[in-house]
Amino acid sequence: MKDVLGFVVLLVGGIITASVGAVAHRGFPPFGVVLCVLMVALGAVFARTWLGWAGLGLYAGAWMTMTFVWALEGPGGSVLIVQDALGVGWLAGGAIAIVAASVMPSRLLVGAHGPR
């Protein structure tokens, strides 16, 4: 039951991270993008440290799915993630942050005697 709750938390965390980042990455250029990518990186490292590869995969999948939804054109022609330097920085930076969390050595995340 504890792991199921953990997966639900990571799923909701990925959705919230993508949603907040889609809105806030344009807030204070270029610092908004940097802070939003840092938020994704911290979430990804947390997910991998807490529930290993399955947790990171769930977090990354939720983040990618919601980011894809927010990048689509709305019914009135509006978009949240515009195809400019800030939008591309948000998309590429978030993806790079997740990849960076996936290639970090396990010893760095959980220590030399960790379970994963």
N, C-alpha and C positions, 0 to 999 in steps of 0.2 A: 504494500500500500504506500510505503514511503517513496519508492521509486516512481510510482504512478503520479503522485503529487508533485514530485520533482519534475517529471516530464511536462505536466500541465503548467507549472511555473515557467519553465523554459519556453514553452510554446507561446504563452501569453507575453513573456518577456521579449521574444523575437517580434511579435506583432506590435507591441508598444514601441520598441526601439525603432522599427521601420516607420511607424506612423509619426512619432515625434521627430525623427530625422528628416522625413519627407517635408515636414512643415518648417522645421527650425534651421535647416541647412542654409537658407538664404537670409537668416536673421541679421548677422553682423559679418558681412563678407570681409575677408576670407575665414575669419575665426569661427563662424557658424559651422562651416564645413568641417574644419579641423576638430571642433568639439563633438560634432555628431559622429564623425568617423571614430574618434576616441571612445565614444559611448558604445559603438558597435564592437570595437576591439575588446573593451572590458567585458561586455556581455558574452562575447565568444570565448574568451579565456575562462570566465566564470563557468560557462556551460561545459566546457571540456574538463575543467578541474572537478566539477561536481559530479557529472554523470558520464564522463568519458566521451568516446566517439559518438555514441547514440545521442547523448545530450547535445553535443555540438552539431550533429546532423539535423536534429529537430530544430534547434535555434536557428541555424543557417537556412533551413527550408522555410521556416516561418518568416524570417527576415526577407528572403528572396521573393516569396509569394506576395507579401504585402507591399514590398517595394515595386514589384511589377504592377500590382493593382494601382498604386498611387502614381505610377508613371504613365498610365493610360489617359487618353483624352476623355474628359467628362462630357455629359450630354450637351452642355452649352459651349463646348470647345475649350474649356479651361483645363489646365494641367497643374499639378503640384510640383512635379520634377521636370523643369524646362530643360531642353537640350542646349545648354550653354556650358560655360566653364564650371560654374557652381554645381549644376545638375550632374554633369559627367564626373566631377570630383566626388560628389556624394556617392554615385553608383560605383565608380571604380574604387574609391577609397574604402567603402564598406566591404566590397568583395575582397580586396587585398587584405583588409583587417581580419576577415574570417579565415582566409588562407594562411595568414601569418599565425593565427591561433592554432591552426591545424598542424603546422609544421614545427611548432615549439616542442622541444624535448619534454617528455613526461617528468623527468627528474626536476626540471625547472618549475613545473606546475605543482606537483604533489610531494616533492622531496625524494630522497634516495630510497626510502622504505615505504613509499605509498602503495596503495592497492592497484593502481592502474599503470 
